[in-house]
């Protein structure tokens, strides 16, 4: 199978995503970073090898990347760099706070540049010109665009909230000096807790934004959801 064919058939499995990016690294850092197993240095290296490998495979299989994917990979590499270079753990707090904050800024900048991220996302799954035309025919010209801009701002807000939660979690959980067994264990706990404390609430908020847009389409046009979803 060629690379283009692999990209066509590649579909992200959420369970594999969570396993390689959260569960396996957390288990390695909390249970196998002591001197009896991998030690703090190799424990960190092996743990981070899973999300890095998955990120590279995702890029190679799709044949493309974007700002947010690159920022995610950069975040993982920063974690490894801070741990291996034994920098002050406050740098980890800064990194955990800065990455989602930069994502939020990126979402806002996309709107300023006239290409709101929410619209680009919707364009992958919905017939946006058809929706725009339906709004216009109902006398609601520019209303859908207004709702997209509002949704884009709300999406940026979810990233900024994530930055605050990341900061609180990092200050609360991280212990010990970077490069130590204690630090790796606390980093593993933080990675594991970040899923229910940060990722799940963000997913709920994003689903709320999508529901708002779908409800706007159904309320202000004669279109049904099935009519605007693009065929695979």
Secondary structure, 3 states (H helix, E strand, C coil): CCHHHHHHHCCCCHHHHHHHHHHHHHHHHHHCCCCCCCHHHHHHHHHHHHHHHHHHHHHHHHCCCCHHHHHHHHHHHHHHHHHHCCCCCHHHHHHHHHHHHHHHHHHHHHHHCCCCHHHHHHHHHECHHHHHHHHHHCCCCCHHHHHHHHHHHHHHHHHHHHHHHHHHHHHHHCCCCCCCHHHHHHHHHHHHHHHHHHHHHHHHHHHHHHHHHHHHHHHHCCCCHHHHECCC
